[in-house]
Amino acid sequence: MNWLSKDKQYIWHPFTPQKESPWPVFIEKARGSWLYDDRGNRYLDAISSWWVNIHGHSHPYIAEKIYQQALTLEHIIFAGFTHRPAIELAERLLPLLPGKFSKIFYSDNGSTSTEVALKMALQYWWNLSPADNRGNGKAVRNKILAFNNSYHGDTFGAMSVSDRSVFTMAFHDLLFEVIFIDTPTAENIDSLIRTIRDNGDQLAAFIYEPLVQGAGGMKMYDAVLMNELLQAAQQQEIICIADEVMTGFGRTGRLFASEYISLKPDIICLSKGLTGGTMPLGVTACTDRIYQAYVTEDKRKTFFHGHSFTANPLACTAALASLDLMEMENTMQRVREISAANQEFARTLQNSFPGNQIAAARSLGTILAFEISQGENVYLNQVGLEVMTKSMDRNVYLRPLGNTVYFMPPYCISDDEYDKLSSVTLDILKSR
Ligand SMILES: *Cc1c(COP(=O)(O)O)cnc(C)c1O
């Protein structure tokens, strides 16, 4: 039996309808920006393998570091024990983060990093509550504020603060209540600020994807207006949680998207690009204000959260190697070049399709996106599948979100490779 029939027999793939989905592509190896299948085809990985890869695939520097670490210490329980990669990574990350963070909490992926952030913020208010209230599990504040169209992950807390969409539909009556607001515009900003003020004394935390809503369709919003929202939230002492799982590590043109916004978060969530896209790892960093609520003799105020693989030494080592490469390969310079190429291609798209065939060509840093004006603006729009199939026939891997086509390439993409990506995209659009 060949590999694909065995896959069909044994495996259930994520985010994949189990009827009428194309067969998966069997990838044998990957190097730099390219994926190689078992039939001699190669594909330019224009979405960084679900937004994680930043230095290119199978990077020998990261591989070597992981190998050496695996021969030294592959894993150790992280309660009561510690190790060098975890300490070094925390020490190196903290000064890079946008804001005054004092502690790093490790977990395994993006969803756990937001789940940890939410629990950390909610328990902060519980820890500060009068003793009688704590007995009933009642905190002085227990509501979360989030954006419509947001995505923070697939576990239950993360789903609860995400947009109510086709992703969460089966669980709606089990998700906790959240106050949702739109992302800010010049028109709605006053009413959003009013909502924050009116609910301020109940709101424990505000979670947001800074400047780009990723899975919601690469929707971008304004940094100055976001700053006004953060100001309103911080005046009410609401804990601000920046979910930079997707935007972190250069994606938006700066190391973190929060750098574009004057006011900084109290908690930040990182994953995807953290290890250069090699190993699963999540980070939730918090300020001293949050941390101090847990520094007490009352053992019940402990943060009772952890995962078997918390701070896995191999993953921490990969993250350290990725940070090394950011410097050694002058990665942020390449990020700026890709950002410029994206801006130019967004203009090309606008000029090439003056009618309404495509809409809202936009870019921020290494992310470029636009909508194909056909059918509904939803994830299940089948235009995406058509674009994916056509692009793969031309050796480019695009994976649109419904009718939203986007580029999110690894930063190692060369000028020639970028040209191929943009010309294949134009050809596909013109031939429709
Ligand atoms: C992908 C993503 C997550 C979830 O991360 P996983 O590692 O897939 O669990 C959370 N937040 C944002 C903004 C993301 O893009």
The ligand as an SDF file (V2000), in Angstrom:
LIG
                    3D

 15 15  0  0  0  0  0  0  0  0999 V2000
   -2.6100   30.5100   15.1130 C   0  0  0  0  0  0  0  0  0  0  0  0
   -3.0590   31.4540   16.1540 C   0  0  0  0  0  0  0  0  0  0  0  0
   -3.3770   31.0170   17.4390 C   0  0  0  0  0  0  0  0  0  0  0  0
   -3.3830   29.5610   17.8150 C   0  0  0  0  0  0  0  0  0  0  0  0
   -2.1160   29.0050   17.7340 O   0  0  0  0  0  0  0  0  0  0  0  0
   -1.9620   27.4150   17.6050 P   0  0  0  0  0  0  0  0  0  0  0  0
   -0.5050   27.1840   17.7590 O   0  0  0  0  0  0  0  0  0  0  0  0
   -2.4760   27.0580   16.2410 O   0  0  0  0  0  0  0  0  0  0  0  0
   -2.7660   26.7940   18.6830 O   0  0  0  0  0  0  0  0  0  0  0  0
   -3.7340   31.9640   18.3830 C   0  0  0  0  0  0  0  0  0  0  0  0
   -3.7710   33.2640   18.0750 N   0  0  0  0  0  0  0  0  0  0  0  0
   -3.4800   33.7260   16.8510 C   0  0  0  0  0  0  0  0  0  0  0  0
   -3.5200   35.1960   16.5860 C   0  0  0  0  0  0  0  0  0  0  0  0
   -3.1280   32.8430   15.8380 C   0  0  0  0  0  0  0  0  0  0  0  0
   -2.8750   33.2910   14.6040 O   0  0  0  0  0  0  0  0  0  0  0  0
  1  2  1  0
  2  3  1  0
  2 14  2  0
  3  4  1  0
  3 10  2  0
  4  5  1  0
  5  6  1  0
  6  7  2  0
  6  8  1  0
  6  9  1  0
 10 11  1  0
 11 12  2  0
 12 13  1  0
 12 14  1  0
 14 15  1  0
M  END
$$$$
